[in-house]
């Protein structure tokens, strides 16, 4: 019988305490926000006073956004094996001499804080039901757990849980195809936790979600290391208050959303933060999704998705990001469904003031069949190297911004169809050029931009069919004349002037 679930309040509604001893702090001064791999970490940030989870932050950088968000709590993955309790998994049962470990058939229950090393194979389930204070640390050391009736690991209650992937270990978790308990309090993922959850270490973990989701944190979820491979029939990895990737190599293949934080009710919660490591996702729905999506480092590859990156606030400060989508590549849209204006092309709808997109650095490459960069509010580019391969049909555009579209730095090359063409705002501090081509150019065509003296300003080989070019860099001066040559055909343009004939609202955002 499943133990009763705790009435412990979720982290978003209880006072957060700084972890003592093993805790570290988000480095918000000098070197930017970061979660060190495999260390205990907590932020000392204030919550937003907004009553709306949509208007989450006034920040324009990741650091500033985090200052308005709920605190991130990251558990310590280090441990002393001499002080750990061993649990040997053996077929349909297990053995342990730990006083807080009970075994009932194939169900192993851990009822107190401490470190537990699990090894072997189990057809059954591991349950954590620790009502007291302290961290429950589960060290997976060549552990394989397969449940035929429910989740493989179910954290019913704990102050916090840390899953450590032991050095050199290969571990696997798989849940049942159908859960015996489908009630409101039943787990909804193979690795399921009602408490703050940290996953780290240097080993590997394969998670198979046969019934629903792969990994679910009903509070906060932080990944600090390891090689993690998740496959699921619904969502891949979910953190409710937040989902953080600090380090590690994570691959997710999911029928639903792949990497998401889904708290749309509490202000300052529901954010995805990618600071380091490598994330590769394949999704039949959205790739990376949260109220906020914050990227300050690491490598992100959304190999396949409906919409690749979606949030009310999207900030990219650094990192190497590549996005592939059947619809929008980057979609800054309200997390309040009643306020959605997504899909209205070219800024026809009024700008949503709660929605913002900022690109401040890093590299961003977008392959989109819908809009490439789409903001139902405002968009600001202050740095970075951005390439957008937009749609080939005129119902969408490489760029689609309902409000102000400011460019003050960085490099932007956006190509795609010409019917819904949008350029930066006319008063953007950095110069830009925009032109529709006389005909569609084939993938592999070269775009060469030269100034009035014939000096080459930029050259790109565009890897997808296109009928328009928008380019901005520090080398473009508003009011000056430039020549855009595509496959030998030259077009003269004036920087800062949008071409006539586009659809979907005023050119220049």
Secondary structure by P-SEA (a helix, b strand, c coil): ccccccccccccccccccccccccccccccccccccccbbbbbbcccccccccccccccccaaaaaaaccbbbbbbcccccccbbbbbbcccccccccccccccccbbbbccbbbbbbbbbbccbbbbbbcccccbbbbbcbbbbbbccccccccccccbbbbbccccbbbbbbbbcccccccccccccccccccbbbbbccbbbbbbbcccccbbbccbbbbcccbbbbbcccccbbbcccccccccbbbbbcccccbbbccccccccbbbbbcccbbbbbcccccccccbbbbcccbbbcccccccccccbbbbcccbbbbbcccccccccccccccccccccccccccccccbbbbcccbbbbbcccccbbbccbbbbcccbbbbbcccccccccbbbccbbbbcbbbbbbbccccccccccccccccbbbbbccccccccbbbbbbcccccccccccccccccccccccccccccbbbbbbcccbbbbbbccccccccccccccc
